[in-house]
Amino acid sequence: MSAPDGSPVGAERSIGQLFASATTELSALVHDEIALAKAQLKQDVKRGAMSGGAFSVAGAVLVFSLPMLNFALAYGIRTWSGWNLAVCFLLSFAANVLIAGLLVLIGVAFAKKAKKSQGPQKVAASMKETAGVLQNAKPHPRPELPQDRAPEAIEAVARSSS
């Protein structure tokens, strides 16, 4: 098993290797945050498209069905009740408006869901939080070297062995 930079796990790694590993992991974190934002934005766009589609269907139903439905419904009411033909046409128009109103309510429900979704805002807040943590990160205090491992002692050993 090895670390992301290829060095064995548990082995002492240099500052450069640690920094490279941290940079790689931070880059992966940023890429994952961006992918999450894209996925949530795609879901919001899908909800918005559903809302627009419902509004379009409501408009199409109202426009294309009014003449045919009004005539059929008005003559049907006239045959069934014997009322004046004008009243029968008003009742058929009211039925069409009721159907269109129901479709508008469906469109409003989808629009509210799309507006409530805070996907990109959540990701932006998460990224700001990550940046804040990284800015405030402080290295762990390093213990003092024992006297026999002080830099002067290490240099003396290096000179004597050369």
C-alpha positions in Angstrom: 0.0 0.0 0.0 1.3 3.5 -0.8 0.4 7.1 -0.3 -1.0 9.2 -3.2 2.5 10.4 -4.1 3.8 6.8 -4.4 5.8 6.7 -1.1 5.1 3.7 1.2 2.6 4.3 4.0 4.3 5.0 7.4 7.5 6.1 5.8 8.9 9.5 6.6 7.9 11.9 3.8 9.6 15.1 3.0 7.9 18.5 3.3 7.8 18.7 -0.5 6.0 15.3 -0.7 3.6 16.4 2.0 2.9 19.6 0.3 2.4 17.9 -3.1 0.0 15.4 -1.4 -2.0 18.2 0.2 -2.1 20.1 -3.1 -3.4 17.0 -4.9 -6.0 16.3 -2.3 -7.2 20.0 -2.3 -7.4 19.9 -6.1 -9.5 16.8 -5.9 -11.8 18.4 -3.3 -12.3 21.5 -5.5 -13.1 19.3 -8.5 -15.6 17.3 -6.5 -17.2 20.6 -5.2 -17.6 21.8 -8.8 -19.1 18.5 -9.9 -21.6 18.7 -7.1 -22.5 22.3 -8.1 -23.1 21.1 -11.7 -25.3 18.2 -10.6 -27.4 20.5 -8.4 -27.7 23.1 -11.1 -28.8 20.5 -13.6 -31.5 19.4 -11.2 -32.7 23.0 -10.8 -32.8 23.5 -14.5 -34.8 20.3 -14.9 -37.4 21.6 -12.4 -37.5 24.9 -14.2 -38.1 23.2 -17.5 -40.9 21.1 -16.0 -42.5 24.3 -14.7 -42.2 26.0 -18.1 -43.6 22.9 -19.8 -46.6 22.9 -17.5 -47.3 26.6 -18.2 -47.0 25.9 -22.0 -49.4 23.0 -21.8 -51.8 25.1 -19.9 -51.7 27.8 -22.6 -52.0 25.3 -25.4 -55.0 23.6 -23.7 -56.7 27.0 -23.3 -56.0 28.2 -26.8 -56.7 25.0 -28.8 -59.5 23.5 -26.8 -61.7 26.5 -26.4 -63.5 26.5 -29.8 -64.1 22.8 -30.1 -64.8 22.2 -26.4 -67.0 25.2 -26.1 -69.2 24.2 -29.0 -69.4 20.5 -27.9 -70.0 21.3 -24.3 -72.5 24.1 -24.9 -74.6 22.0 -27.2 -74.4 19.1 -24.8 -75.6 21.3 -21.9 -78.4 22.7 -24.1 -79.5 19.1 -25.0 -79.4 18.0 -21.4 -80.9 21.0 -19.6 -82.8 23.0 -22.3 -81.3 26.3 -21.1 -80.5 29.3 -23.3 -77.6 28.6 -25.7 -75.6 31.6 -24.4 -75.7 30.3 -20.8 -74.5 26.9 -22.1 -71.5 28.6 -23.9 -70.6 30.5 -20.7 -70.6 27.2 -18.7 -68.4 25.5 -21.2 -65.9 28.4 -21.1 -65.8 28.2 -17.3 -65.0 24.5 -17.5 -62.0 25.3 -19.8 -60.8 28.1 -17.5 -61.0 25.6 -14.5 -58.7 23.1 -16.3 -56.2 25.8 -17.3 -56.2 27.0 -13.7 -55.3 23.5 -12.4 -52.4 23.3 -14.9 -51.2 26.8 -13.8 -51.2 25.6 -10.1 -49.1 22.6 -11.1 -46.7 24.9 -12.9 -46.5 27.2 -9.8 -45.8 24.2 -7.6 -42.8 23.2 -9.8 -41.6 26.8 -10.0 -41.6 27.0 -6.2 -39.6 23.8 -5.9 -37.0 25.1 -8.4 -36.8 28.4 -6.6 -36.5 26.8 -3.1 -33.6 24.6 -4.2 -30.4 26.2 -2.8 -28.0 23.7 -4.5 -25.4 26.1 -5.9 -25.6 28.3 -2.8 -25.0 25.3 -0.6 -21.9 24.3 -2.6 -20.6 27.9 -2.6 -21.0 28.1 1.2 -19.2 24.7 1.6 -16.3 25.9 -0.6 -16.0 29.1 1.5 -16.0 27.1 4.6 -13.2 24.9 3.2 -11.2 27.9 2.2 -11.7 29.4 5.7 -10.5 26.3 7.4 -7.4 26.1 5.2 -6.6 29.8 5.8 -6.8 29.3 9.6 -4.8 26.0 9.5 -1.6 26.2 11.6 1.1 23.6 11.5 1.5 21.4 14.6 4.2 22.6 16.9 7.4 20.6 16.4 9.1 19.3 19.5 12.5 20.7 20.3 15.4 18.6 19.1 17.4 16.9 21.8 20.9 18.3 22.4 22.6 15.4 20.7 20.5 16.0 17.6 20.9 19.7 17.4 21.9 21.1 14.0 25.5 21.7 15.2 25.8 18.0 16.3 24.4 16.8 12.9 26.9 19.0 11.0 29.8 17.7 13.2 28.8 14.1 12.4 28.6 14.9 8.7 32.0 16.5 8.7 33.7 13.6 10.5 32.3 11.0 8.2 33.5 12.8 5.1 
